[in-house]
Amino acid sequence: MSADAPGLHTRPAATVRPYRPDDRAAVLAIGADTAFFGAPVEAFHDDRRLFCDLLYRYYVEQEHDAAWVAEGDGEVVGFVVGAVDTRAMRARWLWRVLPGVAGRMLTGRYRLGRKTWRFLWREAVGALRGESPRVDLARYPAHLHVNVAEGWRGHGLGRSLLEAYIEGLRERGAVGVHLRTTDRNAAACHLYEKMGFRLLDERPTVEWAGLVQGPVRNRAYGLRL
Ligand SMILES: CC(C)(COP(=O)(O)OP(=O)(O)OC[C@H]1O[C@@H](n2cnc3c(N)ncnc32)[C@H](O)[C@@H]1OP(=O)(O)O)[C@@H](O)C(=O)NCCC(=O)NCCS
C-alpha cells in the first residue's frame, strides 16, 4: 500500500492514514492519556515523558513508516505503532533509545517520584516472577500497540487501524504479529478476538495491585499473516 494513500479505511467523520512525523506529539499524548487501561498514565507514573520515551520513542523515531493514525475533526484521535521484527527492535531499543533515557534520568530531566519507582520496581518483580506471557517470535515476529482517544472509541477506528497495520505487515513479508494486553482491557480483547487473534498465553500479574481492584491477568495475542 502506498504511504500516501489518503482516505483509505474511512469511517464516518474519521480517516485512517499513514503516520507523518508531525503526528508525533499527538501520538505520544494519546499514548500517555490511554496508558492506564484507557485512562491517563499519571495513575502510575510521575512523568509522562519518561513513560513515552520508554514505550513510544522507538516507534515514532526508528520505525514510524509502519505506523498509522486515525484523524477526526482535523486531529489525530488514534494510532497504531509497532515493529516488524521484535528481536531486531529490542536490540535497536537497547542501543538507540535506552542510553538517551538513562542519560536524561541521571541528569534529572524526568520527575522521578514514588509512583515511578513503584512502577519500575513492580516491572522488575513481574519479570522475575515470569508474569510476561510467552510468545514464539519465530511464528509471531511483529508486534503492535493500538490506542484510540476517549470519545472516539467504539466507532470502528481500532479495527481500521489494525487492518491498515496488518496489511502493511503483509506487504513487508511478516509471517505473524503479536501484542500484549490484560484481561481488564475488555474492548481491546474483544476486538482482537473478533479479528482472528488467538490467545497465546495468559499469566496472573501483581503489577497493578493497589491500583485496580481484583486480580489482573496479562495476555498475549497472536495472528498468523
Ligand atoms: C482498544 C481500542 C484501541 C479499540 O478501539 P475502538 O476504536 O474502540 O475499536 P472498535 O470500535 O473498532 O471496536 C471495539 C469493539 O469492542 C467492543 N467494546 C467496547 N467496549 C467494550 C467492553 N467494555 N467490553 C467488551 N467489548 C467492548 C465494541 O462494541 C466493538 O466491538 P463490536 O464491533 O463487536 O461492536 C480502544 O478502545 C482503546 O484505545 N481503549 C483504551 C486503551 C486500550 O485498551 N488499548 C489497547 C491496549 S492493548
The ligand as a Gaussian input file, in Angstrom:
#p B3LYP/6-31G(d) Opt

LIG

0 1
 C       -8.957000      -0.987000      22.325000
 C       -9.226000       0.195000      21.425000
 C       -7.939000       0.586000      20.702000
 C      -10.256000      -0.205000      20.381000
 O      -10.523000       0.913000      19.568000
 P      -12.047000       1.237000      19.137000
 O      -11.998000       2.277000      18.110000
 O      -12.835000       1.484000      20.352000
 O      -12.386000      -0.179000      18.484000
 P      -13.625000      -0.615000      17.576000
 O      -14.709000       0.421000      17.662000
 O      -13.086000      -0.943000      16.216000
 O      -14.070000      -1.984000      18.241000
 C      -14.287000      -2.043000      19.624000
 C      -15.087000      -3.294000      19.896000
 O      -15.079000      -3.532000      21.319000
 C      -16.433000      -3.503000      21.767000
 N      -16.411000      -2.981000      23.125000
 C      -16.405000      -1.690000      23.504000
 N      -16.359000      -1.625000      24.853000
 C      -16.318000      -2.902000      25.302000
 C      -16.260000      -3.504000      26.579000
 N      -16.190000      -2.776000      27.668000
 N      -16.234000      -4.862000      26.654000
 C      -16.254000      -5.633000      25.541000
 N      -16.316000      -5.113000      24.285000
 C      -16.351000      -3.775000      24.188000
 C      -17.176000      -2.667000      20.770000
 O      -18.576000      -2.931000      20.798000
 C      -16.526000      -3.155000      19.481000
 O      -16.948000      -4.459000      19.138000
 P      -18.113000      -4.723000      18.026000
 O      -17.530000      -4.238000      16.729000
 O      -18.282000      -6.214000      18.082000
 O      -19.305000      -3.948000      18.464000
 C       -9.779000       1.410000      22.226000
 O      -10.978000       1.009000      22.844000
 C       -8.819000       1.936000      23.276000
 O       -7.919000       2.702000      22.957000
 N       -9.028000       1.515000      24.528000
 C       -8.236000       2.016000      25.657000
 C       -6.759000       1.631000      25.577000
 C       -6.543000       0.174000      25.262000
 O       -7.096000      -0.723000      25.888000
 N       -5.681000      -0.043000      24.265000
 C       -5.276000      -1.358000      23.883000
 C       -4.149000      -1.766000      24.725000
 S       -3.621000      -3.418000      24.359000

